[in-house]
Amino acid sequence: MITKDVFGRTGHMSSRILLGAAAYWDLPQADADASIEMALTYGLNHWDVAAGYGNAELYLGDWIRRHGPPSFLATKTGERTKAKAAEQIRKSLERLHVDAVDLIQLHFLVDPEEWEIAMGPGGALEAAIEARDEGLVKYIGVTGHGLTVAKMHLKALEKFDFDSVLLPYSYLMSQHAEYEKDFQALVKVCKERNVVVQTIKSMVHSPWGERTKSRNTWYRPLEEQEAIDKNTHWILGHEGLFLNSPGDIHILPKVLDAGERFEMAPADAEMQALMERLQMQNLFDA
């Protein structure tokens, strides 16, 4: 079973690997069901989806309609104005067949102009706050990716007391000196405020570039078990970090297998050797 930890100030004991529902973007329902049920056997009790993940909310919602929701359910709105975000939040509840979700997140909030709209008067943040006041959501978070996301999340935390942040992190990304500095500054603030940190893009091998895309991820993922083991264990070796599983149902079982066997983080020398052997490339340097 995947170990559990307190999900920040929510108090929920979440599996340290979260079910990243981007994997269910566009699948036959039977395939989504099989993947969800496999994840449950590893103890995953926290699902993370988004209105913008294709049909993922519909697939999760169909499973929830038949079996009931997980003990923690999170989704995201990519809308920037209050009116559109409010409408999307309610639509997500309909698609998921629930009366409320535990966490609503402002999705991919990195672009400065979009940030000002979403965080300003009449913005998406106001819709999230009203949804919380109405009992439609319990907690509010913010997500993003790219090399500026940690700085933008710090700025967001200055503006509003978010309950969670979500952003990329891996040994590969930690080798980008500026990003690592910003990430650690964000983690410091989050620890002080008991804001939970969720990580994504932990299984990046490299950008697809000119290669033919062979997986349902917008980056080339790690596929060999040893590499997935080391990268999974490296993230789980950081106290307080949660790992969102990658967006491919074929990679998911390998990540869960690695997570179940986690004991300690590999040494940096091991990670460096792996990175060099596989010729891994930072996704956001490309």
Sine and cosine of phi, psi and omega as CSV:
sin_phi,cos_phi,sin_psi,cos_psi,sin_omega,cos_omega
0.00,0.00,0.56,-0.83,0.08,-1.00
-0.96,0.28,0.73,-0.68,0.00,-1.00
-0.91,0.41,0.37,-0.93,-0.02,-1.00
-0.89,-0.45,0.40,-0.92,0.05,-1.00
-0.53,-0.85,0.31,-0.95,0.00,-1.00
-0.93,0.36,0.80,-0.60,-0.02,-1.00
-1.00,0.09,0.96,0.27,0.05,-1.00
0.85,0.52,-0.57,-0.82,-0.08,-1.00
-0.96,0.28,-0.13,0.99,0.05,-1.00
-0.92,0.40,-0.45,0.89,-0.04,-1.00
0.98,0.19,-0.08,1.00,-0.03,-1.00
-0.97,0.26,0.70,-0.71,0.08,-1.00
-1.00,0.08,1.00,-0.07,-0.05,-1.00
-1.00,-0.07,0.58,-0.81,0.16,-0.99
-0.85,0.52,0.67,-0.75,-0.08,-1.00
-0.94,0.35,-0.31,0.95,0.22,-0.98
-0.97,-0.23,0.86,-0.52,-0.01,-1.00
-1.00,-0.07,0.58,-0.82,0.01,-1.00
-0.97,0.24,0.97,-0.23,0.01,-1.00
-0.98,0.18,0.97,-0.24,-0.17,-0.98
-0.99,0.17,0.08,1.00,0.18,-0.98
-0.86,0.51,-0.37,0.93,0.04,-1.00
-0.90,0.43,-0.31,0.95,-0.06,-1.00
-0.97,-0.25,0.47,0.88,-0.06,-1.00
-0.80,0.60,-0.78,0.63,-0.07,-1.00
-0.43,-0.90,1.00,0.08,-0.05,-1.00
-0.74,-0.67,0.34,-0.94,0.24,-0.97
-0.88,0.47,0.60,-0.80,-0.03,-1.00
-0.83,0.55,-0.59,0.81,-0.02,-1.00
-0.89,0.45,-0.61,0.79,0.03,-1.00
-0.93,0.36,-0.65,0.76,0.05,-1.00
-0.89,0.45,-0.69,0.72,0.01,-1.00
-0.86,0.52,-0.73,0.69,-0.03,-1.00
-0.89,0.46,-0.64,0.77,-0.01,-1.00
-0.93,0.37,-0.68,0.73,0.02,-1.00
-0.88,0.48,-0.72,0.70,-0.04,-1.00
-0.92,0.39,-0.56,0.83,0.09,-1.00
-0.90,0.44,-0.69,0.73,0.02,-1.00
-0.88,0.47,-0.59,0.80,0.01,-1.00
-0.90,0.44,-0.53,0.85,0.00,-1.00
-0.92,0.40,-0.35,0.94,0.06,-1.00
-1.00,-0.04,0.00,1.00,0.05,-1.00
1.00,0.01,0.26,0.97,0.02,-1.00
-0.94,0.35,0.89,-0.46,-0.08,-1.00
-0.87,-0.49,0.18,0.98,-0.08,-1.00
-0.72,-0.70,0.90,-0.44,-0.04,-1.00
-0.94,-0.35,0.66,-0.75,-0.02,-1.00
-0.82,-0.57,0.90,-0.44,-0.04,-1.00
-0.76,-0.65,-0.07,-1.00,0.03,-1.00
-0.41,-0.91,0.50,-0.86,0.06,-1.00
-0.87,0.50,-0.48,0.88,-0.05,-1.00
-1.00,0.03,0.08,1.00,-0.01,-1.00
-1.00,0.00,0.85,0.53,0.06,-1.00
0.82,0.58,-0.82,-0.57,-0.01,-1.00
-0.99,-0.13,0.24,0.97,-0.12,-0.99
-0.85,0.52,-0.68,0.74,0.02,-1.00
-0.88,0.48,-0.58,0.81,0.01,-1.00
-0.92,0.39,-0.66,0.75,0.00,-1.00
-0.93,0.38,-0.71,0.71,0.06,-1.00
-0.90,0.44,-0.66,0.75,-0.02,-1.00
-0.89,0.46,-0.61,0.79,0.02,-1.00
-0.91,0.42,-0.64,0.77,0.05,-1.00
-0.91,0.42,-0.69,0.72,0.00,-1.00
-0.89,0.45,-0.63,0.78,0.02,-1.00
-0.85,0.53,-0.58,0.81,-0.05,-1.00
-1.00,0.01,-0.48,0.88,-0.16,-0.99
-0.83,-0.56,-0.25,0.97,-0.07,-1.00
1.00,-0.10,0.36,-0.93,-0.08,-1.00
-0.98,0.21,0.30,-0.95,0.14,-0.99
-0.94,0.35,0.12,-0.99,-0.03,-1.00
-0.96,0.28,-0.27,0.96,0.11,-0.99
-0.61,-0.79,0.81,-0.58,-0.04,-1.00
-0.78,-0.62,0.82,-0.58,-0.01,-1.00
-0.84,-0.54,0.60,-0.80,0.15,-0.99
-0.67,-0.75,-0.07,-1.00,-0.11,-0.99
-0.60,-0.80,0.50,-0.87,0.17,-0.99
-0.90,-0.44,0.75,-0.66,0.05,-1.00
-0.99,-0.12,0.02,1.00,0.03,-1.00
-0.96,0.27,0.45,-0.89,-0.06,-1.00
-0.95,-0.32,-0.37,0.93,0.01,-1.00
-0.99,-0.14,0.40,-0.92,-0.04,-1.00
-0.86,0.51,-0.74,0.67,-0.07,-1.00
-0.89,0.46,-0.74,0.67,-0.04,-1.00
-0.94,0.34,-0.60,0.80,0.02,-1.00
-0.92,0.40,-0.66,0.75,0.02,-1.00
-0.87,0.49,-0.68,0.73,0.02,-1.00
-0.90,0.44,-0.67,0.74,-0.03,-1.00
-0.93,0.37,-0.62,0.79,0.04,-1.00
-0.87,0.50,-0.71,0.70,0.01,-1.00
-0.92,0.40,-0.59,0.81,0.05,-1.00
-0.91,0.41,-0.62,0.78,0.04,-1.00
-0.88,0.47,-0.66,0.75,0.03,-1.00
-0.88,0.47,-0.64,0.77,0.04,-1.00
-0.90,0.44,-0.72,0.69,-0.04,-1.00
-0.91,0.42,-0.55,0.83,-0.03,-1.00
-1.00,0.05,-0.12,0.99,-0.01,-1.00
0.86,0.52,0.71,0.70,0.05,-1.00
-0.72,-0.70,0.36,-0.93,0.07,-1.00
-1.00,0.05,-0.35,0.94,-0.02,-1.00
-0.35,-0.94,0.37,-0.93,0.14,-0.99
-0.88,-0.47,0.35,-0.94,-0.01,-1.00
-0.97,0.25,-0.60,0.80,-0.10,-1.00
-0.66,-0.75,0.80,-0.60,0.18,-0.98
-0.94,-0.33,0.70,-0.72,-0.06,-1.00
-0.83,-0.56,0.66,-0.76,0.12,-0.99
-0.97,0.22,0.90,-0.43,-0.24,-0.97
-1.00,0.08,0.76,-0.65,0.11,-0.99
0.77,0.63,0.81,0.59,-0.04,-1.00
-1.00,-0.09,1.00,0.08,-0.09,-1.00
-0.79,-0.62,-0.67,0.74,-0.02,-1.00
-0.87,0.50,0.80,-0.60,-0.08,-1.00
-0.84,0.54,-0.64,0.77,-0.01,-1.00
-0.93,0.37,-0.69,0.72,0.03,-1.00
-0.90,0.43,-0.60,0.80,0.02,-1.00
-0.86,0.51,-0.73,0.68,-0.02,-1.00
-0.88,0.47,-0.62,0.78,0.02,-1.00
-0.92,0.38,-0.78,0.63,-0.08,-1.00
-0.90,0.43,-0.58,0.81,-0.07,-1.00
-1.00,-0.06,-0.12,0.99,-0.07,-1.00
-1.00,-0.09,-0.12,-0.99,0.03,-1.00
-0.85,0.53,0.73,-0.68,-0.01,-1.00
0.96,0.29,0.31,0.95,-0.04,-1.00
-0.99,-0.13,0.05,-1.00,-0.07,-1.00
-0.87,0.48,-0.52,0.86,0.01,-1.00
-0.87,0.50,-0.63,0.78,0.02,-1.00
-0.89,0.46,-0.62,0.79,0.04,-1.00
-0.90,0.43,-0.65,0.76,0.01,-1.00
-0.91,0.42,-0.66,0.75,0.01,-1.00
-0.90,0.43,-0.69,0.72,0.02,-1.00
-0.90,0.43,-0.62,0.78,0.03,-1.00
-0.89,0.45,-0.61,0.80,0.07,-1.00
-0.91,0.41,-0.68,0.73,0.00,-1.00
-0.90,0.44,-0.51,0.86,-0.01,-1.00
-1.00,0.09,-0.09,1.00,-0.02,-1.00
0.99,0.13,0.24,0.97,0.03,-1.00
-0.99,0.14,-0.43,0.90,0.07,-1.00
-0.65,-0.76,0.41,-0.91,0.02,-1.00
-0.98,-0.19,-0.61,0.79,-0.12,-0.99
-0.70,-0.71,0.31,-0.95,-0.07,-1.00
-0.77,-0.64,0.75,-0.67,0.01,-1.00
-0.75,-0.66,0.02,-1.00,0.01,-1.00
-0.64,-0.76,0.61,-0.80,-0.04,-1.00
-0.76,-0.65,0.23,-0.97,0.07,-1.00
0.10,-1.00,0.14,-0.99,0.12,-0.99
-0.52,-0.85,0.09,-1.00,-0.14,-0.99
0.97,-0.24,0.18,-0.98,-0.11,-0.99
-0.97,0.26,-0.25,0.97,-0.02,-1.00
-0.99,-0.17,-0.01,1.00,-0.18,-0.98
-0.90,0.43,-0.63,0.78,-0.02,-1.00
-0.88,0.47,-0.67,0.75,0.05,-1.00
-0.89,0.45,-0.66,0.75,-0.01,-1.00
-0.92,0.39,-0.58,0.81,0.05,-1.00
-0.92,0.39,-0.61,0.79,0.08,-1.00
-0.88,0.47,-0.67,0.74,0.05,-1.00
-0.89,0.45,-0.65,0.76,0.01,-1.00
-0.90,0.44,-0.63,0.78,0.00,-1.00
-0.94,0.35,-0.40,0.92,0.11,-0.99
-0.95,0.31,-0.49,0.87,-0.06,-1.00
-1.00,0.06,-0.60,0.80,-0.11,-0.99
-0.50,-0.86,0.53,-0.85,-0.05,-1.00
-1.00,0.07,0.96,0.28,0.02,-1.00
-0.89,0.45,0.47,-0.88,0.03,-1.00
-1.00,0.02,-0.36,0.93,-0.04,-1.00
-0.46,-0.89,0.41,-0.91,0.17,-0.99
-0.77,-0.64,0.42,-0.91,0.02,-1.00
-0.65,-0.76,0.74,-0.67,-0.05,-1.00
-0.26,-0.97,0.26,-0.97,-0.03,-1.00
-0.94,0.34,0.58,-0.82,0.16,-0.99
-0.29,-0.96,0.63,-0.77,0.04,-1.00
-0.21,-0.98,0.15,-0.99,0.08,-1.00
-0.86,0.51,-0.66,0.75,0.01,-1.00
-0.84,0.54,-0.73,0.69,-0.01,-1.00
-0.94,0.33,-0.49,0.87,0.00,-1.00
-0.92,0.40,-0.28,0.96,0.02,-1.00
-0.99,0.16,-0.15,0.99,0.12,-0.99
-1.00,0.08,0.97,-0.26,-0.20,-0.98
-0.82,0.57,-0.72,0.69,-0.05,-1.00
-0.92,0.38,-0.67,0.75,0.01,-1.00
-0.90,0.43,-0.68,0.73,0.01,-1.00
-0.87,0.50,-0.66,0.75,0.03,-1.00
-0.88,0.48,-0.73,0.69,-0.01,-1.00
-0.92,0.40,-0.65,0.76,-0.01,-1.00
-0.89,0.47,-0.71,0.70,-0.01,-1.00
-0.92,0.40,-0.56,0.83,0.07,-1.00
-0.90,0.43,-0.64,0.77,0.04,-1.00
-0.91,0.41,-0.71,0.70,0.00,-1.00
-0.86,0.51,-0.64,0.77,0.01,-1.00
-0.86,0.50,-0.74,0.67,0.01,-1.00
-0.90,0.44,-0.67,0.75,-0.02,-1.00
-0.89,0.45,-0.64,0.77,0.04,-1.00
-0.90,0.43,-0.64,0.77,0.00,-1.00
-0.90,0.44,-0.55,0.83,-0.09,-1.00
-0.97,-0.23,0.02,1.00,-0.05,-1.00
0.87,0.50,0.66,0.75,0.11,-0.99
-1.00,-0.06,0.80,-0.60,-0.09,-1.00
-0.98,0.20,0.58,-0.81,-0.01,-1.00
-0.92,-0.38,0.87,-0.49,0.05,-1.00
-0.96,-0.29,0.67,-0.75,-0.03,-1.00
-0.93,-0.37,0.56,-0.83,0.08,-1.00
-0.77,-0.64,0.14,-0.99,0.05,-1.00
0.86,0.51,0.53,0.85,-0.03,-1.00
-0.98,0.18,-0.23,0.97,-0.05,-1.00
-0.94,-0.35,0.48,0.88,0.00,-1.00
-0.96,0.28,0.77,-0.64,0.20,-0.98
-1.00,-0.03,-0.78,0.63,-0.03,-1.00
-0.10,-1.00,0.19,-0.98,0.15,-0.99
-0.90,0.43,0.43,-0.90,0.07,-1.00
-0.90,0.44,-0.60,0.80,-0.04,-1.00
0.85,0.53,-0.77,-0.63,-0.01,-1.00
-1.00,0.00,0.00,1.00,-0.01,-1.00
-0.94,0.35,0.44,-0.90,0.12,-0.99
-0.96,0.29,0.79,-0.61,-0.03,-1.00
-0.93,0.36,0.84,-0.54,-0.06,-1.00
-0.90,-0.43,-0.03,1.00,-0.01,-1.00
-0.72,-0.69,0.29,-0.96,-0.02,-1.00
-1.00,0.07,0.65,0.76,0.06,-1.00
-0.81,-0.59,0.51,-0.86,-0.02,-1.00
-1.00,0.07,0.23,0.97,0.18,-0.98
-0.71,-0.71,0.34,-0.94,0.10,-1.00
-0.97,0.25,0.89,-0.47,-0.07,-1.00
-1.00,0.04,0.34,-0.94,0.21,-0.98
-0.91,0.42,0.60,-0.80,-0.02,-1.00
-0.79,-0.61,-0.47,0.88,-0.01,-1.00
-0.97,0.25,0.60,-0.80,-0.13,-0.99
-0.88,0.48,-0.63,0.77,-0.02,-1.00
-0.87,0.50,-0.70,0.72,-0.01,-1.00
-0.92,0.40,-0.66,0.76,0.03,-1.00
-0.91,0.41,-0.64,0.77,0.07,-1.00
-0.83,0.56,-0.79,0.61,-0.10,-1.00
-0.91,0.42,-0.66,0.75,-0.02,-1.00
-0.95,0.32,-0.61,0.79,0.07,-1.00
-0.90,0.43,-0.74,0.68,-0.04,-1.00
-0.92,0.39,-0.51,0.86,0.02,-1.00
-0.91,0.42,-0.70,0.72,0.04,-1.00
-0.92,0.40,-0.75,0.66,-0.04,-1.00
-0.91,0.42,-0.34,0.94,0.06,-1.00
-0.96,0.29,-0.14,0.99,0.06,-1.00
-0.99,-0.11,0.94,-0.35,-0.04,-1.00
-0.84,0.54,0.74,-0.67,0.08,-1.00
1.00,-0.01,-0.23,0.97,0.01,-1.00
-1.00,0.06,0.63,-0.78,0.11,-0.99
-0.94,-0.35,0.55,-0.83,-0.06,-1.00
-0.94,-0.35,0.89,-0.46,0.11,-0.99
-0.99,0.14,0.81,-0.58,-0.07,-1.00
-0.91,0.42,0.49,-0.87,-0.09,-1.00
-0.94,0.35,0.31,-0.95,-0.12,-0.99
-1.00,0.09,0.75,0.66,0.04,-1.00
-0.50,-0.86,0.85,-0.53,-0.08,-1.00
-0.92,0.40,-0.29,0.96,0.00,-1.00
-1.00,0.08,-0.41,0.91,0.06,-1.00
-1.00,0.08,-0.51,0.86,-0.07,-1.00
-0.78,0.62,-0.75,0.66,-0.03,-1.00
-0.86,0.51,-0.56,0.83,0.01,-1.00
-0.93,0.36,-0.61,0.79,0.04,-1.00
-0.92,0.38,-0.67,0.74,0.01,-1.00
-0.93,0.38,-0.62,0.78,0.07,-1.00
-0.88,0.48,-0.68,0.73,0.04,-1.00
-0.90,0.44,-0.69,0.72,-0.03,-1.00
-0.89,0.45,-0.60,0.80,0.00,-1.00
-0.92,0.40,-0.47,0.88,-0.03,-1.00
-1.00,-0.10,0.12,0.99,-0.05,-1.00
-0.89,0.45,0.75,-0.66,0.12,-0.99
-0.80,-0.60,-0.70,0.71,0.01,-1.00
-0.39,-0.92,0.34,-0.94,-0.01,-1.00
-0.96,0.29,0.61,-0.79,0.10,-0.99
-0.93,0.37,0.42,-0.91,0.03,-1.00
-0.93,0.37,0.44,-0.90,0.02,-1.00
-0.85,0.52,-0.54,0.84,0.01,-1.00
-0.89,0.45,-0.61,0.79,0.05,-1.00
-0.91,0.41,-0.67,0.74,-0.01,-1.00
-0.92,0.40,-0.64,0.76,0.02,-1.00
-0.90,0.44,-0.67,0.74,0.02,-1.00
-0.90,0.44,-0.66,0.75,0.03,-1.00
-0.89,0.45,-0.71,0.70,-0.02,-1.00
-0.87,0.50,-0.66,0.75,0.00,-1.00
-0.95,0.31,-0.65,0.76,-0.01,-1.00
-0.89,0.46,-0.68,0.74,-0.04,-1.00
-1.00,0.04,-0.08,1.00,-0.03,-1.00
0.81,0.59,0.77,0.64,-0.01,-1.00
-0.95,0.32,0.54,-0.84,-0.03,-1.00
-0.76,-0.65,0.66,-0.75,0.02,-1.00
-0.91,0.43,0.78,-0.63,-0.03,-1.00
-0.86,0.51,-0.64,0.77,-0.14,-0.99
-1.00,-0.06,0.05,1.00,0.14,-0.99
-1.00,0.00,-0.23,0.97,-0.11,-0.99
-0.97,0.26,0.00,0.00,0.00,0.00
